[in-house]
Amino acid sequence: MKIYFIGAGPGDPELITLKGLNILKQADIVIWAGSLVNPEILTYCRDEVETFDSAGLNYDEVIAIYKKNSEFDGIIARIHTGDPSIYGAIQEQIDFCRKEKIDWEVIPGVSSFQAAAAVLGQELTLPQVSQTVILSRAAGRTPVPEKESIEKLAALKASLILFLSVSQIEKLTEKLAESYGADAPCAVVYRASWPDQKIVRGRLNDIAHRVKAEGITKQALIVVGEVLRAQDEPLFYEKSKLYDPDFSHGCRDAVDEAAGSKTDSKGSRGIS
Ligand code: SAH
């Protein structure tokens, strides 16, 4: 038996990878997270597939399925929402496989934070604004280490994405405002890439009531950071060096305007 931990992507069934889809098509057993994985992806499975919704199973029950089938020469697809490496609880399953010498592989997926950035039309890393993206969450039933408290993360004023936290948005935006400033731009994306997706934009001092008015209490991401200024101030940042005509890199030579030709990254004239 081989267990594949597959990222299903954020919701849109077309956002699973080709590799993930190919495994899903061959799988004998599929364990999927019904709460956030789009059931449409199950239509790709073989008719004989056995499926389990992990929303109703605890860890021991999932492990019991692995154990029961450990001698079976087939494929188990364990489908996680987004990318399995982010709040996916895969480590304990991988550790189990390592201990029991069960073959396994992780197939990454598109995380919801990437889908949220896409629907916001937002690059998260703008030159001179922020070159760092922090993925975190507010403490809930799962505590967050003190060194990663919201106050400490906010002090960096980097692009910040909070998972699993929208129910605490009022308290969080108050804390975030202490570092980012009360009028810092903020967005909440509910069910990014699903047909019922909602985008709420605002500032740290007004987004909480907008989110409440939309009735959003779960399945959403909070995005904060100066980069979001791009929504109402196009080109407020320094343009990327990557496509700057004056900048050479490994794959492209700079344009030497005076000579009308290109120079390579060492400054010598190239043939263009
Ligand atoms: N592994 C997942 C995250 C799982 S934790 C990933 O990579 O996206 C579950 C949390 O992810 C939710 O509470 C919500 O904060 C976020 N989330 C998952 N799918 C989402 C979506 N389509 N839109 C917005 N947030 C989503």
py3Dmol code that shows the C-alpha trace and the ligand (Angstrom):
import py3Dmol

protein = """\
ATOM      1  CA  MET A   1       0.000   0.000   0.000  1.00  0.00           C
ATOM      2  CA  LYS A   2       1.106   3.555  -0.629  1.00  0.00           C
ATOM      3  CA  ILE A   3      -0.482   6.572   1.027  1.00  0.00           C
ATOM      4  CA  TYR A   4      -0.504   9.840  -0.882  1.00  0.00           C
ATOM      5  CA  PHE A   5      -1.153  13.022   1.097  1.00  0.00           C
ATOM      6  CA  ILE A   6      -2.627  15.252  -1.589  1.00  0.00           C
ATOM      7  CA  GLY A   7      -3.383  18.955  -1.504  1.00  0.00           C
ATOM      8  CA  ALA A   8      -6.790  19.454  -3.127  1.00  0.00           C
ATOM      9  CA  GLY A   9      -6.335  23.204  -3.473  1.00  0.00           C
ATOM     10  CA  PRO A  10      -8.556  25.917  -1.994  1.00  0.00           C
ATOM     11  CA  GLY A  11     -11.925  24.818  -3.409  1.00  0.00           C
ATOM     12  CA  ASP A  12     -12.118  25.253  -7.172  1.00  0.00           C
ATOM     13  CA  PRO A  13     -11.776  21.634  -8.375  1.00  0.00           C
ATOM     14  CA  GLU A  14      -9.541  22.788 -11.226  1.00  0.00           C
ATOM     15  CA  LEU A  15      -6.926  23.917  -8.712  1.00  0.00           C
ATOM     16  CA  ILE A  16      -5.760  20.421  -7.784  1.00  0.00           C
ATOM     17  CA  THR A  17      -2.413  19.572  -9.443  1.00  0.00           C
ATOM     18  CA  LEU A  18      -2.275  17.175 -12.412  1.00  0.00           C
ATOM     19  CA  LYS A  19      -0.173  14.868 -10.270  1.00  0.00           C
ATOM     20  CA  GLY A  20      -2.751  14.888  -7.476  1.00  0.00           C
ATOM     21  CA  LEU A  21      -5.572  14.264  -9.949  1.00  0.00           C
ATOM     22  CA  ASN A  22      -3.747  11.349 -11.575  1.00  0.00           C
ATOM     23  CA  ILE A  23      -3.314   9.649  -8.197  1.00  0.00           C
ATOM     24  CA  LEU A  24      -6.922  10.361  -7.264  1.00  0.00           C
ATOM     25  CA  LYS A  25      -8.073   8.639 -10.473  1.00  0.00           C
ATOM     26  CA  GLN A  26      -6.197   5.460  -9.521  1.00  0.00           C
ATOM     27  CA  ALA A  27      -6.928   5.450  -5.782  1.00  0.00           C
ATOM     28  CA  ASP A  28      -8.618   2.454  -4.139  1.00  0.00           C
ATOM     29  CA  ILE A  29      -9.417   4.338  -0.939  1.00  0.00           C
ATOM     30  CA  VAL A  30      -9.970   8.084  -0.602  1.00  0.00           C
ATOM     31  CA  ILE A  31     -10.045   9.848   2.760  1.00  0.00           C
ATOM     32  CA  TRP A  32     -11.054  13.442   2.224  1.00  0.00           C
ATOM     33  CA  ALA A  33     -11.728  16.440   4.437  1.00  0.00           C
ATOM     34  CA  GLY A  34     -15.402  17.056   3.680  1.00  0.00           C
ATOM     35  CA  SER A  35     -15.502  20.384   5.494  1.00  0.00           C
ATOM     36  CA  LEU A  36     -13.295  22.243   2.991  1.00  0.00           C
ATOM     37  CA  VAL A  37     -12.490  19.927   0.064  1.00  0.00           C
ATOM     38  CA  ASN A  38     -14.844  20.276  -2.905  1.00  0.00           C
ATOM     39  CA  PRO A  39     -16.786  16.982  -3.274  1.00  0.00           C
ATOM     40  CA  GLU A  40     -16.678  17.489  -7.064  1.00  0.00           C
ATOM     41  CA  ILE A  41     -13.143  16.114  -7.133  1.00  0.00           C
ATOM     42  CA  LEU A  42     -14.564  12.720  -6.119  1.00  0.00           C
ATOM     43  CA  THR A  43     -16.232  12.477  -9.537  1.00  0.00           C
ATOM     44  CA  TYR A  44     -12.757  11.707 -10.925  1.00  0.00           C
ATOM     45  CA  CYS A  45     -12.437   8.573  -8.785  1.00  0.00           C
ATOM     46  CA  ARG A  46     -12.918   4.983 -10.003  1.00  0.00           C
ATOM     47  CA  ASP A  47     -16.434   3.534  -9.543  1.00  0.00           C
ATOM     48  CA  GLU A  48     -15.119   0.941  -7.044  1.00  0.00           C
ATOM     49  CA  VAL A  49     -13.423   3.512  -4.819  1.00  0.00           C
ATOM     50  CA  GLU A  50     -14.114   3.405  -1.093  1.00  0.00           C
ATOM     51  CA  THR A  51     -14.434   6.922   0.380  1.00  0.00           C
ATOM     52  CA  PHE A  52     -14.309   8.240   3.937  1.00  0.00           C
ATOM     53  CA  ASP A  53     -15.053  11.798   5.009  1.00  0.00           C
ATOM     54  CA  SER A  54     -12.351  12.627   7.555  1.00  0.00           C
ATOM     55  CA  ALA A  55     -14.562  15.361   9.055  1.00  0.00           C
ATOM     56  CA  GLY A  56     -16.302  12.601  10.993  1.00  0.00           C
ATOM     57  CA  LEU A  57     -13.144  10.659  11.915  1.00  0.00           C
ATOM     58  CA  ASN A  58     -10.588  11.182  14.642  1.00  0.00           C
ATOM     59  CA  TYR A  59      -6.842  10.521  14.208  1.00  0.00           C
ATOM     60  CA  ASP A  60      -7.070   6.963  15.564  1.00  0.00           C
ATOM     61  CA  GLU A  61      -9.880   6.129  13.165  1.00  0.00           C
ATOM     62  CA  VAL A  62      -7.857   7.381  10.182  1.00  0.00           C
ATOM     63  CA  ILE A  63      -4.831   5.399  11.369  1.00  0.00           C
ATOM     64  CA  ALA A  64      -7.067   2.327  11.760  1.00  0.00           C
ATOM     65  CA  ILE A  65      -7.894   2.577   8.023  1.00  0.00           C
ATOM     66  CA  TYR A  66      -4.172   2.716   7.200  1.00  0.00           C
ATOM     67  CA  LYS A  67      -3.439  -0.254   9.484  1.00  0.00           C
ATOM     68  CA  LYS A  68      -6.272  -2.364   8.145  1.00  0.00           C
ATOM     69  CA  ASN A  69      -4.975  -1.908   4.599  1.00  0.00           C
ATOM     70  CA  SER A  70      -1.232  -1.994   5.246  1.00  0.00           C
ATOM     71  CA  GLU A  71      -0.803  -5.386   3.503  1.00  0.00           C
ATOM     72  CA  PHE A  72      -3.036  -4.414   0.601  1.00  0.00           C
ATOM     73  CA  ASP A  73      -1.318  -3.631  -2.701  1.00  0.00           C
ATOM     74  CA  GLY A  74      -3.219  -0.450  -3.508  1.00  0.00           C
ATOM     75  CA  ILE A  75      -3.365   3.295  -3.191  1.00  0.00           C
ATOM     76  CA  ILE A  76      -4.839   5.408  -0.411  1.00  0.00           C
ATOM     77  CA  ALA A  77      -5.356   9.067  -1.312  1.00  0.00           C
ATOM     78  CA  ARG A  78      -5.586  11.255   1.779  1.00  0.00           C
ATOM     79  CA  ILE A  79      -6.970  14.525   0.473  1.00  0.00           C
ATOM     80  CA  HIS A  80      -6.288  17.707   2.424  1.00  0.00           C
ATOM     81  CA  THR A  81      -7.614  21.179   1.771  1.00  0.00           C
ATOM     82  CA  GLY A  82      -5.211  23.716   0.243  1.00  0.00           C
ATOM     83  CA  ASP A  83      -1.648  22.571   0.749  1.00  0.00           C
ATOM     84  CA  PRO A  84      -1.164  19.798   3.311  1.00  0.00           C
ATOM     85  CA  SER A  85       1.862  21.493   4.895  1.00  0.00           C
ATOM     86  CA  ILE A  86      -0.208  24.365   6.279  1.00  0.00           C
ATOM     87  CA  TYR A  87      -2.363  23.384   9.297  1.00  0.00           C
ATOM     88  CA  GLY A  88      -2.837  20.000   7.636  1.00  0.00           C
ATOM     89  CA  ALA A  89      -1.973  17.752  10.614  1.00  0.00           C
ATOM     90  CA  ILE A  90       0.040  15.519   8.277  1.00  0.00           C
ATOM     91  CA  GLN A  91       3.156  15.247  10.420  1.00  0.00           C
ATOM     92  CA  GLU A  92       1.721  12.668  12.784  1.00  0.00           C
ATOM     93  CA  GLN A  93       0.475  10.624   9.825  1.00  0.00           C
ATOM     94  CA  ILE A  94       3.877  10.753   8.113  1.00  0.00           C
ATOM     95  CA  ASP A  95       5.572   9.814  11.378  1.00  0.00           C
ATOM     96  CA  PHE A  96       3.188   6.856  11.650  1.00  0.00           C
ATOM     97  CA  CYS A  97       4.078   5.765   8.083  1.00  0.00           C
ATOM     98  CA  ARG A  98       7.810   6.088   8.793  1.00  0.00           C
ATOM     99  CA  LYS A  99       7.476   4.012  11.953  1.00  0.00           C
ATOM    100  CA  GLU A 100       5.357   1.329  10.287  1.00  0.00           C
ATOM    101  CA  LYS A 101       7.477   1.389   7.091  1.00  0.00           C
ATOM    102  CA  ILE A 102       4.445   2.255   4.976  1.00  0.00           C
ATOM    103  CA  ASP A 103       5.252   3.887   1.642  1.00  0.00           C
ATOM    104  CA  TRP A 104       4.042   7.509   1.455  1.00  0.00           C
ATOM    105  CA  GLU A 105       4.379  10.665  -0.608  1.00  0.00           C
ATOM    106  CA  VAL A 106       3.129  14.239  -0.245  1.00  0.00           C
ATOM    107  CA  ILE A 107       1.708  15.964  -3.316  1.00  0.00           C
ATOM    108  CA  PRO A 108       1.519  19.706  -2.701  1.00  0.00           C
ATOM    109  CA  GLY A 109      -1.533  21.826  -3.419  1.00  0.00           C
ATOM    110  CA  VAL A 110      -2.455  25.453  -3.959  1.00  0.00           C
ATOM    111  CA  SER A 111      -2.931  26.946  -0.517  1.00  0.00           C
ATOM    112  CA  SER A 112      -5.915  29.149   0.264  1.00  0.00           C
ATOM    113  CA  PHE A 113      -3.579  32.081   0.948  1.00  0.00           C
ATOM    114  CA  GLN A 114      -2.402  31.874  -2.655  1.00  0.00           C
ATOM    115  CA  ALA A 115      -5.996  31.725  -3.898  1.00  0.00           C
ATOM    116  CA  ALA A 116      -6.854  34.730  -1.719  1.00  0.00           C
ATOM    117  CA  ALA A 117      -3.922  36.735  -3.134  1.00  0.00           C
ATOM    118  CA  ALA A 118      -5.066  35.752  -6.638  1.00  0.00           C
ATOM    119  CA  VAL A 119      -8.658  36.909  -6.198  1.00  0.00           C
ATOM    120  CA  LEU A 120      -7.486  40.117  -4.531  1.00  0.00           C
ATOM    121  CA  GLY A 121      -5.197  40.723  -7.525  1.00  0.00           C
ATOM    122  CA  GLN A 122      -2.436  41.211  -5.039  1.00  0.00           C
ATOM    123  CA  GLU A 123       1.288  40.496  -5.020  1.00  0.00           C
ATOM    124  CA  LEU A 124       2.308  39.882  -1.424  1.00  0.00           C
ATOM    125  CA  THR A 125       5.962  40.878  -1.906  1.00  0.00           C
ATOM    126  CA  LEU A 126       6.400  44.408  -3.237  1.00  0.00           C
ATOM    127  CA  PRO A 127       9.849  46.029  -3.471  1.00  0.00           C
ATOM    128  CA  GLN A 128      10.517  48.523  -0.635  1.00  0.00           C
ATOM    129  CA  VAL A 129       7.136  47.655   0.940  1.00  0.00           C
ATOM    130  CA  SER A 130       7.422  44.077   2.144  1.00  0.00           C
ATOM    131  CA  GLN A 131       9.553  41.167   1.035  1.00  0.00           C
ATOM    132  CA  THR A 132       8.217  38.854   3.712  1.00  0.00           C
ATOM    133  CA  VAL A 133       4.975  36.908   4.013  1.00  0.00           C
ATOM    134  CA  ILE A 134       3.946  35.610   7.418  1.00  0.00           C
ATOM    135  CA  LEU A 135       1.402  32.789   7.624  1.00  0.00           C
ATOM    136  CA  SER A 136      -0.001  32.454  11.098  1.00  0.00           C
ATOM    137  CA  ARG A 137      -3.144  32.182  13.180  1.00  0.00           C
ATOM    138  CA  ALA A 138      -4.641  33.508  16.357  1.00  0.00           C
ATOM    139  CA  ALA A 139      -4.484  31.187  19.324  1.00  0.00           C
ATOM    140  CA  GLY A 140      -7.646  29.167  19.627  1.00  0.00           C
ATOM    141  CA  ARG A 141      -8.031  25.679  20.990  1.00  0.00           C
ATOM    142  CA  THR A 142      -4.541  25.180  19.527  1.00  0.00           C
ATOM    143  CA  PRO A 143      -2.231  27.574  21.361  1.00  0.00           C
ATOM    144  CA  VAL A 144       0.382  29.682  19.525  1.00  0.00           C
ATOM    145  CA  PRO A 145       3.888  29.902  21.041  1.00  0.00           C
ATOM    146  CA  GLU A 146       4.403  33.215  22.864  1.00  0.00           C
ATOM    147  CA  LYS A 147       7.344  34.135  20.588  1.00  0.00           C
ATOM    148  CA  GLU A 148       4.831  34.227  17.705  1.00  0.00           C
ATOM    149  CA  SER A 149       2.143  36.310  19.386  1.00  0.00           C
ATOM    150  CA  ILE A 150       0.107  38.598  17.109  1.00  0.00           C
ATOM    151  CA  GLU A 151       1.807  41.620  18.675  1.00  0.00           C
ATOM    152  CA  LYS A 152       5.275  40.258  17.837  1.00  0.00           C
ATOM    153  CA  LEU A 153       4.346  39.326  14.271  1.00  0.00           C
ATOM    154  CA  ALA A 154       2.658  42.690  13.730  1.00  0.00           C
ATOM    155  CA  ALA A 155       5.804  44.521  14.850  1.00  0.00           C
ATOM    156  CA  LEU A 156       7.490  43.406  11.597  1.00  0.00           C
ATOM    157  CA  LYS A 157       4.786  45.109   9.513  1.00  0.00           C
ATOM    158  CA  ALA A 158       5.237  42.404   6.876  1.00  0.00           C
ATOM    159  CA  SER A 159       2.457  40.977   4.683  1.00  0.00           C
ATOM    160  CA  LEU A 160       0.493  38.905   7.177  1.00  0.00           C
ATOM    161  CA  ILE A 161      -2.088  36.197   6.468  1.00  0.00           C
ATOM    162  CA  LEU A 162      -4.090  34.787   9.335  1.00  0.00           C
ATOM    163  CA  PHE A 163      -5.737  31.381   8.976  1.00  0.00           C
ATOM    164  CA  LEU A 164      -8.381  30.002  11.351  1.00  0.00           C
ATOM    165  CA  SER A 165      -8.844  33.391  12.989  1.00  0.00           C
ATOM    166  CA  VAL A 166     -11.735  35.314  11.439  1.00  0.00           C
ATOM    167  CA  SER A 167     -14.051  34.609  14.386  1.00  0.00           C
ATOM    168  CA  GLN A 168     -11.683  36.735  16.505  1.00  0.00           C
ATOM    169  CA  ILE A 169     -11.351  39.581  13.991  1.00  0.00           C
ATOM    170  CA  GLU A 170     -12.428  42.352  16.340  1.00  0.00           C
ATOM    171  CA  LYS A 171      -9.792  41.626  18.967  1.00  0.00           C
ATOM    172  CA  LEU A 172      -7.127  40.872  16.332  1.00  0.00           C
ATOM    173  CA  THR A 173      -7.555  44.046  14.320  1.00  0.00           C
ATOM    174  CA  GLU A 174      -7.248  46.092  17.527  1.00  0.00           C
ATOM    175  CA  LYS A 175      -3.926  44.410  18.311  1.00  0.00           C
ATOM    176  CA  LEU A 176      -2.693  44.682  14.720  1.00  0.00           C
ATOM    177  CA  ALA A 177      -3.561  48.381  14.577  1.00  0.00           C
ATOM    178  CA  GLU A 178      -1.008  49.092  17.317  1.00  0.00           C
ATOM    179  CA  SER A 179       1.812  48.322  14.851  1.00  0.00           C
ATOM    180  CA  TYR A 180       0.327  48.627  11.369  1.00  0.00           C
ATOM    181  CA  GLY A 181      -1.749  51.729  12.215  1.00  0.00           C
ATOM    182  CA  ALA A 182      -5.536  51.928  12.486  1.00  0.00           C
ATOM    183  CA  ASP A 183      -5.976  52.924   8.847  1.00  0.00           C
ATOM    184  CA  ALA A 184      -3.736  50.165   7.443  1.00  0.00           C
ATOM    185  CA  PRO A 185      -5.425  48.323   4.572  1.00  0.00           C
ATOM    186  CA  CYS A 186      -6.848  44.919   5.315  1.00  0.00           C
ATOM    187  CA  ALA A 187      -8.905  42.309   3.446  1.00  0.00           C
ATOM    188  CA  VAL A 188     -10.877  39.239   4.398  1.00  0.00           C
ATOM    189  CA  VAL A 189     -11.423  36.556   1.800  1.00  0.00           C
ATOM    190  CA  TYR A 190     -14.160  34.010   2.516  1.00  0.00           C
ATOM    191  CA  ARG A 191     -14.057  30.696   0.603  1.00  0.00           C
ATOM    192  CA  ALA A 192     -11.576  31.899  -2.000  1.00  0.00           C
ATOM    193  CA  SER A 193     -12.163  30.218  -5.377  1.00  0.00           C
ATOM    194  CA  TRP A 194     -15.581  28.740  -4.401  1.00  0.00           C
ATOM    195  CA  PRO A 195     -18.753  29.962  -6.165  1.00  0.00           C
ATOM    196  CA  ASP A 196     -19.884  31.684  -2.936  1.00  0.00           C
ATOM    197  CA  GLN A 197     -16.552  33.457  -2.378  1.00  0.00           C
ATOM    198  CA  LYS A 198     -16.748  36.859  -0.671  1.00  0.00           C
ATOM    199  CA  ILE A 199     -14.137  39.595  -0.519  1.00  0.00           C
ATOM    200  CA  VAL A 200     -14.347  42.269   2.159  1.00  0.00           C
ATOM    201  CA  ARG A 201     -11.860  45.121   1.955  1.00  0.00           C
ATOM    202  CA  GLY A 202     -11.336  47.831   4.514  1.00  0.00           C
ATOM    203  CA  ARG A 203      -8.962  49.256   7.095  1.00  0.00           C
ATOM    204  CA  LEU A 204      -7.970  47.799  10.420  1.00  0.00           C
ATOM    205  CA  ASN A 205     -10.377  50.153  12.193  1.00  0.00           C
ATOM    206  CA  ASP A 206     -13.448  49.252  10.115  1.00  0.00           C
ATOM    207  CA  ILE A 207     -13.064  45.767   8.660  1.00  0.00           C
ATOM    208  CA  ALA A 208     -14.374  43.871  11.708  1.00  0.00           C
ATOM    209  CA  HIS A 209     -17.893  45.302  11.450  1.00  0.00           C
ATOM    210  CA  ARG A 210     -17.942  44.818   7.659  1.00  0.00           C
ATOM    211  CA  VAL A 211     -17.013  41.165   8.123  1.00  0.00           C
ATOM    212  CA  LYS A 212     -19.711  40.762  10.796  1.00  0.00           C
ATOM    213  CA  ALA A 213     -22.254  42.416   8.491  1.00  0.00           C
ATOM    214  CA  GLU A 214     -21.421  39.802   5.830  1.00  0.00           C
ATOM    215  CA  GLY A 215     -21.965  37.057   8.411  1.00  0.00           C
ATOM    216  CA  ILE A 216     -18.440  35.648   7.941  1.00  0.00           C
ATOM    217  CA  THR A 217     -17.349  33.623  10.968  1.00  0.00           C
ATOM    218  CA  LYS A 218     -15.202  30.843   9.441  1.00  0.00           C
ATOM    219  CA  GLN A 219     -13.501  29.575   6.261  1.00  0.00           C
ATOM    220  CA  ALA A 220     -11.855  32.925   5.679  1.00  0.00           C
ATOM    221  CA  LEU A 221      -8.409  34.473   5.700  1.00  0.00           C
ATOM    222  CA  ILE A 222      -7.411  37.844   7.107  1.00  0.00           C
ATOM    223  CA  VAL A 223      -4.823  39.628   4.946  1.00  0.00           C
ATOM    224  CA  VAL A 224      -3.030  42.653   6.371  1.00  0.00           C
ATOM    225  CA  GLY A 225      -0.125  44.724   5.151  1.00  0.00           C
ATOM    226  CA  GLU A 226       1.038  47.817   3.396  1.00  0.00           C
ATOM    227  CA  VAL A 227       1.131  45.884   0.090  1.00  0.00           C
ATOM    228  CA  LEU A 228      -2.682  46.177   0.003  1.00  0.00           C
ATOM    229  CA  ARG A 229      -2.318  49.902  -0.606  1.00  0.00           C
ATOM    230  CA  ALA A 230      -1.963  48.835  -4.249  1.00  0.00           C
ATOM    231  CA  GLN A 231      -5.777  48.458  -4.299  1.00  0.00           C
ATOM    232  CA  ASP A 232      -6.325  52.226  -4.266  1.00  0.00           C
ATOM    233  CA  GLU A 233      -2.890  53.623  -5.104  1.00  0.00           C
ATOM    234  CA  PRO A 234      -1.590  51.857  -8.216  1.00  0.00           C
ATOM    235  CA  LEU A 235       2.219  51.883  -8.518  1.00  0.00           C
ATOM    236  CA  PHE A 236       2.882  53.338  -5.037  1.00  0.00           C
ATOM    237  CA  TYR A 237       5.788  50.885  -4.700  1.00  0.00           C
ATOM    238  CA  GLU A 238       9.141  50.672  -6.444  1.00  0.00           C
ATOM    239  CA  LYS A 239       8.877  48.593  -9.611  1.00  0.00           C
ATOM    240  CA  SER A 240      10.405  45.130  -9.592  1.00  0.00           C
ATOM    241  CA  LYS A 241      14.093  44.862 -10.491  1.00  0.00           C
ATOM    242  CA  LEU A 242      13.335  41.606 -12.252  1.00  0.00           C
ATOM    243  CA  TYR A 243      11.764  43.336 -15.261  1.00  0.00           C
ATOM    244  CA  ASP A 244      13.627  46.631 -14.956  1.00  0.00           C
ATOM    245  CA  PRO A 245      15.253  47.361 -18.346  1.00  0.00           C
ATOM    246  CA  ASP A 246      18.380  48.624 -16.526  1.00  0.00           C
ATOM    247  CA  PHE A 247      18.865  45.453 -14.544  1.00  0.00           C
ATOM    248  CA  SER A 248      20.723  42.357 -15.795  1.00  0.00           C
ATOM    249  CA  HIS A 249      20.312  38.892 -14.381  1.00  0.00           C
ATOM    250  CA  GLY A 250      21.154  35.333 -15.274  1.00  0.00           C
ATOM    251  CA  CYS A 251      18.544  35.096 -18.038  1.00  0.00           C
ATOM    252  CA  ARG A 252      18.466  38.597 -19.486  1.00  0.00           C
ATOM    253  CA  ASP A 253      20.900  41.432 -20.242  1.00  0.00           C
ATOM    254  CA  ALA A 254      20.235  45.075 -19.353  1.00  0.00           C
ATOM    255  CA  VAL A 255      19.575  47.614 -22.099  1.00  0.00           C
ATOM    256  CA  ASP A 256      22.501  50.032 -22.464  1.00  0.00           C
ATOM    257  CA  GLU A 257      20.478  53.020 -23.658  1.00  0.00           C
ATOM    258  CA  ALA A 258      23.465  55.151 -24.714  1.00  0.00           C
ATOM    259  CA  ALA A 259      24.789  52.407 -26.942  1.00  0.00           C
ATOM    260  CA  GLY A 260      21.366  50.999 -27.822  1.00  0.00           C
ATOM    261  CA  SER A 261      22.565  47.517 -27.008  1.00  0.00           C
ATOM    262  CA  LYS A 262      22.472  45.207 -24.044  1.00  0.00           C
ATOM    263  CA  THR A 263      25.092  44.761 -21.329  1.00  0.00           C
ATOM    264  CA  ASP A 264      25.434  41.600 -19.329  1.00  0.00           C
ATOM    265  CA  SER A 265      25.391  41.411 -15.538  1.00  0.00           C
ATOM    266  CA  LYS A 266      29.144  42.191 -15.375  1.00  0.00           C
ATOM    267  CA  GLY A 267      28.589  45.373 -17.356  1.00  0.00           C
ATOM    268  CA  SER A 268      30.300  44.209 -20.541  1.00  0.00           C
ATOM    269  CA  ARG A 269      28.558  44.703 -23.879  1.00  0.00           C
ATOM    270  CA  GLY A 270      26.622  41.690 -25.077  1.00  0.00           C
ATOM    271  CA  ILE A 271      25.342  40.838 -28.527  1.00  0.00           C
ATOM    272  CA  SER A 272      21.657  41.631 -28.801  1.00  0.00           C
TER     273      SER A 272
END
"""
ligand_1 = """\
26
SAH
N -4.128 23.589 4.364
C -5.050 24.684 4.162
C -5.416 25.376 5.456
C -6.181 24.501 6.414
S -6.647 25.304 7.866
C -4.485 25.640 3.119
O -3.345 25.479 2.682
O -5.211 26.549 2.702
C -8.276 25.833 7.482
C -8.317 27.331 7.344
O -7.774 27.695 6.089
C -9.709 27.945 7.348
O -10.166 28.188 8.656
C -9.474 29.250 6.627
O -8.833 30.182 7.477
C -8.446 28.816 5.582
N -9.079 28.429 4.315
C -9.096 27.212 3.747
N -9.680 27.254 2.535
C -10.032 28.553 2.331
C -10.614 29.263 1.249
N -10.971 28.650 0.123
N -10.779 30.604 1.393
C -10.392 31.248 2.508
N -9.830 30.627 3.566
C -9.643 29.311 3.469
"""
view = py3Dmol.view(width=600, height=400)
view.addModel(protein, "pdb")
view.setStyle({"model": 0}, {"cartoon": {"style": "trace"}})
view.addModel(ligand_1, "xyz")
view.setStyle({"model": 1}, {"stick": {}})
view.zoomTo()
view.show()
